[in-house]
Amino acid sequence: MASPDLELEEPLISYFLFASRFVVPISDDTPRERFPFVTISLIVLCMLAFLGQIFLVADAESFMDKFGLVTARFFGVGLMTFMFLHTGVFHLVLNMLFLWLFGDNVEDRFSRPGYLIFCLSCGLLAGVLHCVFNRGSTIPVIGASGMVSGIMGAYLIFYPSAYVTVFCWYRTIEVPVVLYLGGWFVIQLTSAFMSRNSDVSQVAWCAHIGGFIFGVGVAYFKKLQNKPEQNVN
């Protein structure tokens, strides 16, 4: 399948730009409380969509133009379908790795329908913010990382004392999730600023930022609602 011009939502690109090393999260120290049915379903859906792209799509450019998110045609089916499409195996695997690593624990903090709505809302809001800052663009945006970024933001609020094990420079190290995800967010802000000035980026940085902020906000208010009231004597 030929690869058309696309603007990708690929979260791990930022790590290559930041450290010039292959830094991949492989586990965390937060035990899950139940089977992550919704998280696994989203992963399967993205994988099936990718297989469909490979074996069923004859004209990749037309397909991405219709089902990717195109700012110039904001009100279209692509506003919901873009977050399930990926441009290649590497793009898919990295997004699904992040979704699996952080999504199972975040799912524990929601009802299953509530978590599904949260995930889709993260992707939708990420896409909206991208369109706001890229008005008139005709380049399709695809990728789940706007949704995944929202899940990462929620994880940071729900589990601020967690540690993430990452593979870095041929060895594994444990990193506080506050440092890992906080650093990731700073990189998104810096990269978004630099790409606005250079006009050469093919990464939807604003989608990452929007998804992350939305996830942080939802998790913060949900955490406040679940906070036990203190007795006043």
N, C-alpha and C positions, 0 to 999 in steps of 0.2 A: 504494500500500500504506500503510495507516494505521500510524502510529508509536506503539507502546505505550510505557508507562513502562518505561524501561530504565536500568540503571547501566552506563555506558560505560567501556571501557578505551581512552582516547584520549590518547596521549602528548603531542601538541602543545598540548593545552589548557594545560598547565603553562607553556608559553612565552608565551602570551597573558597569563596571570596575572602572570608574572614581569616582563615588559618592556613590556606593552601595545603591542607592535610585532609585525609579521608576520615571524617569524624561521623560516626554513625551510632545512634542510641540503640542498645540491644536489649535492655531490660530496666526495670525499676524495682524499688523495694516495697511497693505498696501492694499488698495482697488484695485480689478481687473478692467480692462478697457473693457473687452469683454469676451464672453463666452469661457472658456478654452477647446475648442473642442479636441485639440491634447492630452492634459493632461488626459482628461477623457477617450479618446480612448485608451491610453496606459494603464490606470488602468483597463479598461474593458478587454483588451487583456491579461494582466497578470492574471486576475481573470478567464477568460475562459481557459487559459493554465493550471491553477491550477486545475480547475474542470476536465479538460481532464486527468491530471495526476492521479486524484483520481478514476475516473469512467471508463477510457478507457485503462489505462496502466496496463498490467498484470505483467510485469517484470520491476520493478522500477529500479533495478541496471543496466540493459541493456539500459533502456531508458535514464537514467542520463549519462551513459557512452557515449551514442551517441549524445545527445543534450546538455549536459553540456560542459563547456570549459575544455578540457584536454590538458595541456601544451605539453605533449609528442606527441599529434596529433593536432598541432596548426592549420593547414590549413584544417578545416572541418566545417561542418554546425554548430557545437556548438559555433563557434566564434560569431555568430549572435543570436542564439537561447537561449544561457545560461542566458541572461539578462531578459528573460521573465518567467523563471522557479523559483519555490520556494519550499522549503522542507516541509513547514507546514503552518498552518493558521497564527501563530504568526509571522513568517518570512514574509509572504505576507502582512499582515495588517500593520506592521510597515513600510515596504518599501512604500506601497501605501499611508500611512499617510504622510510621508515625501514628496512623489511625489506630492500629492494634495496640501499640505501646501505651498510649495515653487514653484511648477511648474506653477500654474495658473498665477502668476505675471511675471515669467520669460517668459512665452509664450507671454505676452503683448509686449515684447521688440523685438520680431521676427515676420516675416511673418509665417504663419502656416507651409508651407513646410520647411522653414528655421529652425523653432523650432524642427520639427521632425528630420531633418538631424542632428541638434545639439544634441538632446537627444541620437540618435543612435550612433553618433560619441563619445559622452562621454562614453557610455557603451563599445564601441569597444576599445577605447584607454585605458580604465580601464583594460579590459581584456588583452590587449597587455602588459601593464606594469606588471600585475600579472605574465604573462608567462615569461617575461624577468628575474624576480627575483625568479622564481620557475621552472627553466629549468629542464626538464626531469620528472616532476611530473605526476603521473597517476591518481591523485585524481580529479574528476570533480568539477568544480566551477560553482555554480548557484546563481542567485539573481540579482535583479535590482539595487542594491545600488551603483554600479559603475556609472551607468547612473544618479541615484538620487544624488550622490555626486557631479557630474558635475553641475547639476541644482542648488544645494546648493551653490557651488562656484560662479556661475553666479548671484544668488540672492544677495550674499554678495557684489558684485561689483555694481550691479544695484541699490540696496536699502540699502546702508550702514547705514542710520539713522533709519531704521525700528526697531520695537520692536516685540519680539515673546513672546506670553503667553504660559507658560509651566505648566504642572501639576507636582508638586514636593512636596513630603512628605505630601500628603493629602491636599494640597492647591495649588492655582494657583498664579504664580508670573510673572511679566513682566521683560524680559531680553533683553538688546540691542542685536540685531542680530550680531553685530561685536564680542561681547563677547561670544555669544552662538556658532556661527559657527567657530569663531577663536579658541575657546577652543576645539571644536570638532576636528578641524584639528590637533592641537597640540597632542591630544590624539591619533589620527591615527599614527602620526609620532613616538610617544613614544611606542605605542603598536607594530608597525612594527619592531622597533629596538629590543624590548624585545622578540618578537616571533622569530626573526632570531637567537637570542642567545639561546633561550630555546627549539626551534623546537617542540613546543607542540600546537601551535595555529591552530584552524580550521577556522579562519576568514581571508578573503583575504584583509588584511590591505592595501597592495600595490595597489589594485584595487581602494580602496576608495581614496587614495592619488592621484593616476593618474587621476581619474575622476574629483576630486575637482580642481586640478591644471589646467586641460584642460578647465574646466568651467570658472575659474577665468580669464584665458588668453583670451578666446574667448569674454567674456563679457567686459574685459578691452579694447580690440581693437575695439569692436563694439561701446563702449561708446565714444572712441576717435573719431571714424568716424562720430558719430552723434553730436559731440560737435560743436556748432555754431562758425563760424570764427569771430574773433574780428576785428573790423574796425580799420585801422591804418591811423591816420591823417598825 
